[in-house]
Amino acid sequence: MFRAMTQGKSEPNTVTVCSMICACEKAGRWEMALIWCSIMAKSKIDSTTVSFSSAISVCEKDNQWERALHLFGMLEQRKGELDRVAFGSAISACGKGSKWEKAIQLSGAMMQRRIKLDTIALNSAIHACEKGGEWEKALNMFDFMVRNDVELDASSFSSMISASGESRDWAKVLQLFSLMMQKRLKWNTITSTAAIRACERSGKWKQTLQLFWLIRQCAVE
């Protein structure tokens, strides 16, 4: 089909291009998704939110965060209807690219459009702030989740513990880790190591040992 269109033997239309981009997302073919988006942009056919959202998603999943944000910008310029999928994938791309300012901006834009911020989008924003060293902004996003009854999962806590660890706020780390255990959420080595290092960096060796033995005990259970 692609060859027929490029050779002028077949005219692209909205349904055809949308179907091909969705197929590219399922197959993880971000390069082909970009080509089909380019065909859509250059032709006179109407672009659809589904098409661009699928392309943004496949780029984000394959760590092509710059391309994902570029496609999001294209959708904005073409005045497409920005949905939760498009925003969520774009914010996730910000997380992978440490673009915390853009992540916060997109989160605010979702609220302005009255699109509900879900766990995935907010976790991505927290992750972007954490990777960018903006632990206070990460905490603000986490507090927003708590205030608005957004479900907190293991990823929410892991990013916040890492962010608090960098700030050497050992008390906050212990609080988060305790809450994580109360909710019976599973943690990984990165999370437990970040918690232990936060206490260690603050010179709280007693708390470090207590946390170490607590983690070992929970691991055995």
Sequence and secondary structure as in RCSB ss.txt:
>XXXX:A:sequence
MFRAMTQGKSEPNTVTVCSMICACEKAGRWEMALIWCSIMAKSKIDSTTVSFSSAISVCEKDNQWERALHLFGML
EQRKGELDRVAFGSAISACGKGSKWEKAIQLSGAMMQRRIKLDTIALNSAIHACEKGGEWEKALNMFDFMVRNDV
ELDASSFSSMISASGESRDWAKVLQLFSLMMQKRLKWNTITSTAAIRACERSGKWKQTLQLFWLIRQCAVE
>XXXX:A:secstr
 HHHHHTTSS   HHHHHHHHHHHHHHT HHHHHHHHHHHHHSSS   HHHHHHHHHHHHHTT HHHHHHHHHHH
HHTT    HHHHHHHHHHHHHHT HHHHHHHHHHHHHTT    HHHHHHHHHHHHHTT HHHHHHHHHHHHHTT 
   HHHHHHHHHHHHHTT HHHHHHHHHHHHHTT    HHHHHHHHHHHHHTT HHHHHHHHHHHHHHHH 
